[in-house]
């Protein structure tokens, strides 16, 4: 007797939660989906091996010419060597 009452209560609670759940919105049509903008390469990258203070391992840093100019490094002169 107790098991049928518990079963009835369980069915009622599941039916109540399923009915109250809101339906999910449909996915947007394929025409509305946009692809990410392609990234434009700012130019060639130049890599230098740099010493790290307190370490015996050289670290490699790669940047564009403008990136190296911001750090006061003339990579064009280094490449011509």
C-alpha positions in Angstrom: 0.0 0.0 0.0 2.8 2.4 0.9 4.7 1.5 -2.3 1.7 2.4 -4.5 1.2 5.8 -2.7 5.0 6.5 -3.1 4.8 5.5 -6.8 1.8 7.8 -7.4 3.6 10.7 -5.7 6.7 10.1 -7.8 4.7 10.0 -11.0 2.9 13.2 -10.1 6.1 15.0 -9.3 7.8 14.0 -12.5 4.7 14.9 -14.6 4.6 18.3 -12.9 8.2 19.2 -13.5 8.0 18.0 -17.2 4.9 20.1 -17.8 6.5 23.2 -16.2 9.7 23.1 -18.2 10.0 25.7 -20.8 10.8 24.5 -24.4 14.3 25.5 -25.7 14.5 28.1 -28.4 15.4 26.6 -31.8 18.9 27.2 -33.1 19.4 30.2 -35.4 19.1 29.6 -39.1 22.3 28.9 -41.0 22.0 32.3 -42.8 22.3 34.2 -39.4 25.5 32.4 -38.4 28.6 34.4 -39.1 32.2 33.1 -39.5 35.0 34.8 -37.5 36.9 37.5 -39.4 40.1 36.2 -40.9 43.2 37.5 -39.1 45.5 39.5 -41.2 49.2 38.8 -40.7 51.0 42.0 -39.8 54.2 40.8 -41.6 57.0 38.4 -41.1 58.1 37.5 -37.6 61.7 37.5 -36.5 62.9 35.2 -33.7 65.8 35.9 -31.4 67.4 33.8 -28.7 67.7 35.8 -25.5 69.5 35.1 -22.3 67.4 34.9 -19.1 69.2 36.3 -16.1 70.0 33.5 -13.7 69.4 30.7 -16.2 71.6 28.7 -18.6 68.7 28.2 -21.0 68.2 30.6 -23.9 64.6 31.8 -24.4 63.3 32.3 -27.9 61.1 35.4 -28.6 59.4 36.0 -31.9 57.9 39.4 -32.9 57.3 41.5 -35.9 59.6 44.4 -36.9 57.3 46.8 -35.2 57.2 44.7 -32.1 61.0 44.7 -31.9 61.1 48.4 -32.6 58.9 48.9 -29.5 61.7 47.2 -27.5 64.5 49.2 -29.1 65.9 46.3 -31.2 66.8 46.8 -34.8 66.2 43.4 -36.4 66.8 44.6 -39.9 70.4 45.4 -38.9 70.7 42.0 -37.1 69.5 40.2 -40.2 72.0 42.0 -42.5 75.0 40.7 -40.4 
